[in-house]
């Protein structure tokens, strides 16, 4: 009920008794409930008028479908015309992230751990050593300009 706790409800009742008094409170409650009932009837009749004006092709139209979340859930997620469930079920985020991490760390698909030292790793093919991407870069000397990265600008 509008997310009102029991203590708040008691406080509202006490406040209403203090403002309107015990004599006028029952009449005020009747007036408020009558007004709410009239508003509800007005909204239901407006919905029925709109449905009748739209015609028979919109007989299953629900006003709750105008909410964007409900609309997407009904027309995209519940229907599997596009094969979204198959794509969603076929995608394993954890294995994809593991493959990316292995590629970045140079592990080449095996699950062995990378060397713990901060030194550069020597490739197995005998070429020049690769930099360790996890190693923190040294700051340039005060007169030296930092390296230029065209992708970062």
Helices and strands as residue ranges (DSSP letters): H 6-54, G 56-58, G 63-66, H 68-72, I 73-77, H 84-90, H 93-105
